[in-house]
Each structure stands twice: as structure tokens, then as C-alpha cells.
Amino acid sequence: MASNVNENALPSDTKTMQDCYENYIIVDIGANLTHRKFGKDLDSVIQRAKDSGVQKIMVTGTSLRASKEALRLTRIYPGMLYSTAG
């Protein structure tokens, strides 16, 4: 994962922590992206998550309607969004 941090300016223990987490995949496991408040700016929400290092997002489906919507979103953002049902 690329970083904009000047590693020479960091304490050595911070560099060690960055090295430790370099191989991890950051997953948001409970995003309620089917809520209407995300409708107008979903692209920017997804982009901000990517910019923050999030690599995968689980979109929660808590009802039949929300589960269908979560599945629809996974088709718009394949490889980034995944859905749950129930």
C-alpha cells in the first residue's frame, strides 16, 4: 500500500508498525451503503474509503429490499463491494 508519509521522519517503532501492516487487507465489514443518504455521493464515499486504505467493503442487507440493493451495488463496484443478506 502506498503511503504519503515521509518514513525518515517517523520514529523507528512507527516504521516497524507500518511494515507489519503492509501485507494486511483492510475490510469494512458493516457498511450501510444502501441508506438513502449515500445515494447522491456514493462514488465519493467509495473513493474516500479507497484513499483511506480500505480495499473491500461489506454492504449490509438487513431486509429483503436492502439485501437486493446491496447486491445491486456489488455489481456496480465489483471487487470492492460485497454484500450480506438477512
Residue pairs with C-beta under 8 A, 6 or more apart in sequence:
1 22
1 53
3 18
5 18
7 15
7 18
10 18
25 55
25 56
26 53
26 54
26 55
26 56
27 54
27 55
27 56
27 57
27 58
28 49
28 54
28 56
28 57
28 58
29 58
30 58
30 60
31 57
31 58
31 59
31 60
32 59
32 60
33 42
33 45
33 57
33 59
33 70
33 73
33 81
34 59
34 60
34 61
34 66
34 69
34 70
34 73
38 45
42 73
46 57
46 77
46 80
46 81
49 57
50 80
55 80
56 79
56 80
56 81
56 82
57 80
57 81
57 82
58 81
58 82
58 83
58 84
59 70
59 73
59 74
59 81
59 82
59 83
59 84
60 66
60 70
60 83
60 84
61 67
61 68
61 69
61 70
61 71
61 83
61 84
61 85
61 86
62 86
67 83
67 84
67 85
67 86
70 81
70 83
70 84
70 85
71 83
71 85
73 81
73 83
74 81
74 82
74 83
